[in-house]
Amino acid sequence: MSQVGPRGLLQYGVLSDKALVTLLFWRKWFFDIDNRAGQETGYIFEPIVARCIGGQSISASKSPVRRTSDVNKGRQVDCIVGNDAYEIKLRITIAASGQGRWGEEKTFPEDCKNSGFRPILLVFDGTQANKLDELTAIFIKCGGEVKTGEGAWAHLESMAGPAISVFLEKYVKEPLKNLLESAPSREDLPSLSLHQTDTTIQIVIGDEAVTINRPMKEEDIISDEGN
């Protein structure tokens, strides 16, 4: 709470101090879960794709793709197959433009070209975005290829072969498709409630619920003192 407490100034007085602190607590907890889920998805997804097409992920310290700005430094590569260096993404949105890593994204194709590799961008969500168009132009300029949406899946399946393609369809492509197609409209969004005990947190969404076993440490519990 010492980290996020000052954010309550934006809503101070709208709720009692105790209620506002509780809101901040739940909000931060959900944010942390969502942020970690995004990271872990990448950690799982990229190696699966790399192995399926017969390549491997390469860390920056061991990478043959060197930075044009400093050849003594390597670049992390999602997957290398022969002389092809893949950048693998579930999707690209305008959100990337506001973050420092966007500059890194744009220099990847040039670094690959200068290191003797062909840059290939795979984006499995074909939703159009200005940043995707910008990145596509850079990859093409550097002699690379860009495959999005069904084109990306088709490329992956052609590289993987029939047996691994079944795995990709069942455990990666189909679940993603089902989730995206199940997104409710704002008008149909079901109710959400949260319930905490000493050892569990229950999340109720509409008429369904999930219970998370989470023994609480004493220092994690919001104190009633001073409220």
Residue pairs with C-beta under 8 A, 6 or more apart in sequence:
1 21
1 24
1 25
1 222
4 24
4 27
4 28
5 21
5 24
7 24
8 20
8 21
8 24
11 20
11 23
12 20
14 20
15 23
16 227
17 227
18 224
18 227
21 222
21 227
22 222
25 222
26 194
41 90
42 90
45 88
45 90
45 172
46 57
46 78
46 79
46 88
47 57
48 168
48 172
49 78
49 79
49 86
49 88
49 122
49 156
50 56
50 57
50 78
50 79
50 86
50 88
52 156
52 159
52 160
52 164
52 167
52 168
53 79
53 81
53 86
53 156
53 159
53 160
54 81
54 159
55 79
55 80
55 81
55 84
55 86
56 79
56 80
57 76
57 77
57 78
57 79
58 64
58 65
58 74
58 76
58 77
58 80
59 74
59 76
60 73
60 74
60 75
60 76
61 74
62 74
63 74
63 75
63 76
63 77
64 74
64 80
64 115
64 116
64 117
65 74
65 75
65 77
65 80
65 85
65 111
65 112
65 115
65 117
66 72
66 73
66 74
66 75
66 111
66 114
66 115
67 73
67 74
67 75
67 107
67 111
68 107
68 110
68 111
68 114
69 107
75 108
75 111
77 85
77 86
77 87
78 86
78 87
78 88
79 85
79 86
79 88
80 86
80 117
81 159
83 116
83 117
83 118
84 117
84 118
84 120
85 112
85 115
85 117
85 118
85 119
85 120
86 120
86 121
86 122
87 105
87 108
87 119
87 120
87 121
87 122
88 122
89 121
89 122
89 123
89 124
90 123
90 124
90 125
90 176
91 123
91 124
91 125
91 127
92 123
92 125
92 129
92 131
92 132
92 135
93 127
93 129
93 131
94 129
94 130
94 131
96 102
96 105
96 131
97 130
97 131
102 131
105 135
106 134
106 135
106 138
108 119
109 119
109 121
109 138
109 139
109 141
109 142
109 144
110 138
110 142
112 118
112 119
112 142
112 144
113 119
113 142
113 143
113 144
118 143
118 144
118 145
119 139
119 142
119 143
119 144
119 145
120 139
120 144
120 145
120 146
120 147
121 135
121 136
121 139
121 144
121 145
121 146
121 147
122 147
122 148
122 152
122 155
122 156
123 132
123 146
123 147
123 148
123 149
123 152
124 148
124 149
124 152
124 153
124 173
124 176
125 148
125 149
125 180
126 148
126 149
126 150
126 151
126 152
132 148
135 146
136 146
139 145
139 146
140 146
147 154
147 155
153 168
153 173
156 168
157 165
157 168
157 169
160 168
184 190
190 205
190 206
191 204
191 205
191 206
192 203
192 204
192 205
193 203
193 204
194 201
194 202
194 203
194 204
195 201
195 202
195 204
196 202
196 216
198 215
198 216
199 213
199 214
199 215
199 216
200 211
200 212
200 213
200 214
201 211
201 212
201 214
202 209
202 210
202 211
202 212
203 209
203 210
203 211
203 212
